[in-house]
Amino acid sequence: MFGRLGAPEIILILVVVLLLFGAKRLPDMARSFGQSLRILKSETKAMQKDDAGEPQTSVHAAALQPVPDSRHTASEAAAADTPQRH
């Protein structure tokens, strides 16, 4: 159903996008979308490069690190913000 978009459907989608966002904002949106795709592509290549250099293991080192306890962080942060009285 959604897999076959023809020319009329694409034109209709473009007209709706143009009406929603306006002609002035579309170039900025397209530019930011392109930058996001470039960043995603470079990060994907970097991850593949890192994975190729590592020996294959079943458990990553990040999974072995302890998870910090988040129950005490709010009270510790509040205590750090208050001035100490002697």
C-alpha positions in Angstrom: 0.0 0.0 0.0 2.7 2.5 1.0 5.5 1.0 -1.0 4.4 2.3 -4.4 4.4 6.1 -4.6 3.9 7.5 -8.0 4.5 11.0 -9.4 1.1 12.3 -8.4 1.5 11.2 -4.8 4.9 12.7 -4.5 3.7 16.0 -6.1 0.8 16.1 -3.6 3.1 15.5 -0.7 5.4 18.3 -1.9 2.5 20.7 -2.2 1.3 19.9 1.3 4.8 20.4 2.7 5.1 23.7 0.9 1.8 24.9 2.3 2.7 23.8 5.8 6.1 25.2 6.1 6.3 28.0 3.4 8.7 28.6 0.7 11.1 30.6 2.9 11.8 27.8 5.4 12.1 24.9 2.9 15.8 25.6 1.8 16.9 25.8 5.5 15.1 22.6 6.3 16.6 20.9 3.3 20.1 22.2 4.3 19.8 20.9 7.9 18.5 17.6 6.6 21.5 17.2 4.3 23.9 18.1 7.2 22.2 15.5 9.4 22.6 12.9 6.7 26.3 13.7 6.2 26.9 13.5 10.0 25.0 10.2 10.1 27.1 8.8 7.2 30.4 9.8 8.7 29.5 8.4 12.1 28.4 5.1 10.5 31.7 4.9 8.6 33.6 5.6 11.8 31.7 2.9 13.7 32.4 0.4 10.9 36.0 1.4 10.9 36.2 0.9 14.7 34.4 -2.4 14.6 36.8 -3.7 11.9 39.8 -2.9 14.1 38.4 -4.6 17.2 38.5 -8.3 17.9 35.1 -9.8 17.8 33.7 -10.5 21.3 30.3 -11.4 22.5 30.2 -8.8 25.3 31.3 -5.2 24.8 33.4 -3.5 27.4 30.7 -0.9 28.0 28.3 -3.6 29.1 30.8 -4.6 31.8 30.9 -1.1 33.4 28.6 -0.5 36.4 25.6 1.6 35.9 25.5 4.7 38.2 22.7 4.8 40.8 20.4 7.6 39.7 18.3 7.6 43.0 20.8 9.8 44.8 21.9 12.2 42.1 19.1 14.7 42.6 19.6 15.0 46.4 23.4 15.2 45.9 23.0 17.9 43.3 20.6 19.9 45.6 23.1 19.5 48.4 25.9 20.8 46.2 23.9 23.9 45.3 23.2 25.0 48.8 25.9 26.9 50.7 27.6 25.1 53.6 27.1 26.7 57.0 29.6 26.1 59.8 
